Amino acid sequence: MMNGMKKIALATALLAGGIMAQPAGAQTAAPAQTPAQAPTQAQGTSRPNLTPEQVTTLQRDMNTALHYKLAANVVPRLTSALKSIQAAHIQPPGRLGMSLEEQIDMVGKVPGLEPILKTNGFTPREFVMSLTCVGLTGSLMNVPPGQASSTIPTPDAANVAILKSNPQQLQDLIAVLRAEHQPDAQ
């Protein structure tokens, strides 16, 4: 399960970093990282590094997302929304270094996406924030106490409780995220 948690965190870190449209790095698990490290390490050598300003924004955004208050039923709603997005062949746009606000704005402008989000009880903001929060919380809630440091934030206890309350729902969400990052089998 730890491996799956890392994958969901990486996928959402890529979302928050604005490079979800380039998911190749999401296919391999990565160790728990500080928010600033995840997109930079995931991008590989073929993509440019983030500017210091982008790193600062990303760190702030990750901290904001990590402490976003999740709804108790968020995991099955995210799973349903992502399945519908995949079925509609919608790929939210993104770019390296995109802030959460920029990502939220872009998600809100994707044709066909808003009705899917609305059906699942999300605004673009709630969707991006929830997905990012779930990924970060899932990754960080299993960091052993001895490995925690001042550079690794502590997830919100209520959000951890939500994710731990139904492990099968979390596994279902992870499966949908994995499927999203696999080459088409058609």
C-alpha positions as a LaTeX table, in Angstrom:
\begin{tabular}{lrrr}
\hline
Residue & $x$ (\AA) & $y$ (\AA) & $z$ (\AA) \\
\hline
Met1 & 0.00 & 0.00 & 0.00 \\
Met2 & 2.88 & 2.38 & 0.68 \\
Asn3 & 3.98 & 2.11 & $-2.94$ \\
Gly4 & 0.48 & 3.07 & $-4.12$ \\
Met5 & 0.39 & 6.01 & $-1.73$ \\
Lys6 & 3.60 & 7.30 & $-3.21$ \\
Lys7 & 2.17 & 7.05 & $-6.71$ \\
Ile8 & $-0.96$ & 8.99 & $-5.82$ \\
Ala9 & 1.17 & 11.64 & $-4.13$ \\
Leu10 & 3.42 & 11.90 & $-7.16$ \\
Ala11 & 0.43 & 12.20 & $-9.48$ \\
Thr12 & $-1.07$ & 14.99 & $-7.43$ \\
Ala13 & 2.27 & 16.71 & $-6.95$ \\
Leu14 & 2.52 & 16.73 & $-10.74$ \\
Leu15 & $-1.00$ & 18.14 & $-10.90$ \\
Ala16 & $-0.13$ & 20.91 & $-8.48$ \\
Gly17 & 3.13 & 21.53 & $-10.29$ \\
Gly18 & 1.17 & 21.95 & $-13.48$ \\
Ile19 & 2.71 & 19.10 & $-15.43$ \\
Met20 & $-0.06$ & 16.52 & $-15.23$ \\
Ala21 & $-0.42$ & 16.78 & $-18.99$ \\
Gln22 & 3.01 & 15.09 & $-19.16$ \\
Pro23 & 2.45 & 12.05 & $-16.89$ \\
Ala24 & 5.45 & 9.89 & $-17.81$ \\
Gly25 & 7.14 & 10.42 & $-14.43$ \\
Ala26 & 4.08 & 9.18 & $-12.57$ \\
Gln27 & 4.69 & 5.58 & $-13.59$ \\
Thr28 & 7.49 & 5.01 & $-11.10$ \\
Ala29 & 7.28 & 5.30 & $-7.36$ \\
Ala30 & 9.41 & 7.86 & $-5.60$ \\
Pro31 & 10.39 & 8.16 & $-1.95$ \\
Ala32 & 8.63 & 10.70 & 0.24 \\
Gln33 & 9.89 & 14.10 & $-0.80$ \\
Thr34 & 9.52 & 17.68 & 0.15 \\
Pro35 & 6.92 & 19.38 & $-2.04$ \\
Ala36 & 9.57 & 21.30 & $-3.95$ \\
Gln37 & 11.50 & 18.15 & $-4.80$ \\
Ala38 & 8.70 & 16.05 & $-6.28$ \\
Pro39 & 8.07 & 17.93 & $-9.54$ \\
Thr40 & 11.74 & 18.72 & $-10.07$ \\
Gln41 & 12.83 & 15.11 & $-9.60$ \\
Ala42 & 9.86 & 13.73 & $-11.53$ \\
Gln43 & 10.59 & 15.92 & $-14.52$ \\
Gly44 & 13.91 & 14.24 & $-15.36$ \\
Thr45 & 16.73 & 15.86 & $-17.23$ \\
Ser46 & 14.75 & 16.72 & $-20.37$ \\
Arg47 & 12.68 & 19.42 & $-18.68$ \\
Pro48 & 13.92 & 22.71 & $-17.26$ \\
Asn49 & 14.28 & 23.28 & $-13.53$ \\
Leu50 & 11.83 & 25.41 & $-11.61$ \\
Thr51 & 12.83 & 28.98 & $-10.87$ \\
Pro52 & 13.33 & 29.95 & $-7.22$ \\
Glu53 & 10.03 & 31.86 & $-7.39$ \\
Gln54 & 8.23 & 28.79 & $-8.74$ \\
Val55 & 9.73 & 26.63 & $-5.99$ \\
Thr56 & 8.56 & 29.13 & $-3.36$ \\
Thr57 & 5.07 & 29.20 & $-4.88$ \\
Leu58 & 4.99 & 25.41 & $-5.11$ \\
Gln59 & 6.05 & 25.03 & $-1.47$ \\
Arg60 & 3.36 & 27.49 & $-0.37$ \\
Asp61 & 0.75 & 25.79 & $-2.54$ \\
Met62 & 1.67 & 22.34 & $-1.26$ \\
Asn63 & 1.39 & 23.53 & 2.33 \\
Thr64 & $-1.99$ & 25.09 & 1.53 \\
Ala65 & $-3.21$ & 21.92 & $-0.18$ \\
Leu66 & $-1.90$ & 19.69 & 2.60 \\
His67 & $-4.05$ & 21.55 & 5.13 \\
Tyr68 & $-7.15$ & 21.81 & 2.94 \\
Lys69 & $-10.12$ & 20.36 & 4.84 \\
Leu70 & $-11.32$ & 17.25 & 3.02 \\
Ala71 & $-14.98$ & 16.25 & 2.98 \\
Ala72 & $-15.69$ & 12.85 & 4.55 \\
Asn73 & $-16.89$ & 11.41 & 1.21 \\
Val74 & $-14.15$ & 12.92 & $-0.95$ \\
Val75 & $-12.38$ & 9.73 & $-2.00$ \\
Pro76 & $-15.30$ & 8.02 & $-3.80$ \\
Arg77 & $-16.30$ & 11.34 & $-5.38$ \\
Leu78 & $-12.75$ & 11.87 & $-6.68$ \\
Thr79 & $-12.72$ & 8.32 & $-8.03$ \\
Ser80 & $-16.04$ & 8.84 & $-9.81$ \\
Ala81 & $-14.96$ & 12.20 & $-11.24$ \\
Leu82 & $-11.65$ & 10.84 & $-12.50$ \\
Lys83 & $-13.34$ & 7.83 & $-14.12$ \\
Ser84 & $-15.76$ & 10.18 & $-15.90$ \\
Ile85 & $-12.92$ & 12.48 & $-16.98$ \\
Gln86 & $-11.02$ & 9.50 & $-18.39$ \\
Ala87 & $-14.13$ & 8.16 & $-20.15$ \\
Ala88 & $-14.65$ & 11.58 & $-21.76$ \\
His89 & $-10.97$ & 11.63 & $-22.86$ \\
Ile90 & $-10.45$ & 14.99 & $-21.17$ \\
Gln91 & $-6.87$ & 15.93 & $-20.29$ \\
Pro92 & $-6.61$ & 19.08 & $-18.18$ \\
Pro93 & $-3.86$ & 21.33 & $-19.53$ \\
Gly94 & $-0.77$ & 22.06 & $-17.51$ \\
Arg95 & 2.72 & 23.40 & $-17.59$ \\
Leu96 & 5.80 & 23.21 & $-15.41$ \\
Gly97 & 5.70 & 25.55 & $-12.43$ \\
Met98 & 1.98 & 26.25 & $-12.57$ \\
Ser99 & 0.55 & 27.44 & $-9.24$ \\
Leu100 & $-2.57$ & 25.92 & $-7.73$ \\
Glu101 & $-4.52$ & 29.05 & $-8.63$ \\
Glu102 & $-3.38$ & 28.80 & $-12.25$ \\
Gln103 & $-4.26$ & 25.09 & $-12.31$ \\
Ile104 & $-7.70$ & 25.78 & $-10.81$ \\
Asp105 & $-8.30$ & 28.52 & $-13.37$ \\
Met106 & $-7.28$ & 26.26 & $-16.25$ \\
Val107 & $-9.35$ & 23.31 & $-14.99$ \\
Gly108 & $-12.35$ & 25.64 & $-14.86$ \\
Lys109 & $-11.89$ & 26.45 & $-18.56$ \\
Val110 & $-11.59$ & 22.90 & $-19.92$ \\
Pro111 & $-14.58$ & 22.20 & $-22.20$ \\
Gly112 & $-16.79$ & 19.45 & $-20.79$ \\
Leu113 & $-15.05$ & 19.22 & $-17.43$ \\
Glu114 & $-17.29$ & 21.46 & $-15.30$ \\
Pro115 & $-20.43$ & 19.27 & $-15.69$ \\
Ile116 & $-18.44$ & 16.19 & $-14.65$ \\
Leu117 & $-17.08$ & 17.98 & $-11.61$ \\
Lys118 & $-20.51$ & 19.36 & $-10.71$ \\
Thr119 & $-22.10$ & 15.89 & $-10.98$ \\
Asn120 & $-19.54$ & 14.68 & $-8.43$ \\
Gly121 & $-20.03$ & 17.65 & $-6.11$ \\
Phe122 & $-16.90$ & 19.61 & $-7.01$ \\
Thr123 & $-16.09$ & 23.08 & $-8.22$ \\
Pro124 & $-12.77$ & 23.31 & $-10.10$ \\
Arg125 & $-11.18$ & 24.66 & $-6.89$ \\
Glu126 & $-12.56$ & 21.84 & $-4.72$ \\
Phe127 & $-11.46$ & 19.23 & $-7.26$ \\
Val128 & $-7.87$ & 20.47 & $-7.60$ \\
Met129 & $-7.48$ & 21.13 & $-3.88$ \\
Ser130 & $-9.04$ & 17.79 & $-2.87$ \\
Leu131 & $-6.97$ & 15.76 & $-5.33$ \\
Thr132 & $-3.77$ & 17.50 & $-4.33$ \\
Cys133 & $-4.55$ & 17.18 & $-0.62$ \\
Val134 & $-5.38$ & 13.48 & $-0.90$ \\
Gly135 & $-2.13$ & 12.79 & $-2.73$ \\
Leu136 & 0.04 & 14.72 & $-0.33$ \\
Thr137 & $-1.70$ & 13.40 & 2.75 \\
Gly138 & $-1.54$ & 9.85 & 1.44 \\
Ser139 & 2.17 & 10.15 & 0.83 \\
Leu140 & 3.03 & 11.82 & 4.10 \\
Met141 & 0.76 & 9.96 & 6.52 \\
Asn142 & 3.03 & 6.92 & 6.40 \\
Val143 & 6.34 & 8.69 & 6.93 \\
Pro144 & 7.90 & 6.96 & 9.95 \\
Pro145 & 8.34 & 9.33 & 12.93 \\
Gly146 & 12.13 & 8.97 & 12.79 \\
Gln147 & 12.22 & 10.12 & 9.17 \\
Ala148 & 10.06 & 13.20 & 9.67 \\
Ser149 & 11.93 & 16.47 & 9.62 \\
Ser150 & 11.27 & 20.17 & 9.41 \\
Thr151 & 11.28 & 19.88 & 5.60 \\
Ile152 & 8.57 & 17.20 & 5.56 \\
Pro153 & 5.24 & 18.70 & 6.63 \\
Thr154 & 2.80 & 16.88 & 8.90 \\
Pro155 & $-0.57$ & 16.10 & 7.32 \\
Asp156 & $-3.80$ & 17.29 & 8.91 \\
Ala157 & $-4.98$ & 14.62 & 11.38 \\
Ala158 & $-8.63$ & 14.84 & 10.24 \\
Asn159 & $-7.57$ & 14.30 & 6.62 \\
Val160 & $-5.45$ & 11.29 & 7.63 \\
Ala161 & $-8.47$ & 9.86 & 9.45 \\
Ile162 & $-10.62$ & 10.28 & 6.32 \\
Leu163 & $-8.08$ & 8.46 & 4.16 \\
Lys164 & $-7.58$ & 5.67 & 6.69 \\
Ser165 & $-11.32$ & 5.21 & 7.31 \\
Asn166 & $-11.90$ & 3.21 & 4.13 \\
Pro167 & $-8.76$ & 1.67 & 2.66 \\
Gln168 & $-10.69$ & 0.05 & $-0.20$ \\
Gln169 & $-11.99$ & 3.42 & $-1.43$ \\
Leu170 & $-8.44$ & 4.76 & $-1.35$ \\
Gln171 & $-7.19$ & 1.74 & $-3.30$ \\
Asp172 & $-9.94$ & 2.32 & $-5.88$ \\
Leu173 & $-8.79$ & 5.92 & $-6.31$ \\
Ile174 & $-5.16$ & 4.82 & $-6.64$ \\
Ala175 & $-6.19$ & 2.29 & $-9.32$ \\
Val176 & $-7.94$ & 5.03 & $-11.31$ \\
Leu177 & $-4.89$ & 7.27 & $-11.07$ \\
Arg178 & $-2.61$ & 4.44 & $-12.20$ \\
Ala179 & $-4.88$ & 3.73 & $-15.16$ \\
Glu180 & $-4.75$ & 7.42 & $-16.08$ \\
His181 & $-0.97$ & 7.23 & $-16.39$ \\
Gln182 & $-0.76$ & 4.00 & $-18.38$ \\
Pro183 & $-0.40$ & 3.95 & $-22.15$ \\
Asp184 & $-3.65$ & 3.29 & $-23.94$ \\
Ala185 & $-4.30$ & $-0.42$ & $-24.23$ \\
Gln186 & $-6.71$ & 0.05 & $-27.16$ \\
\hline
\end{tabular}
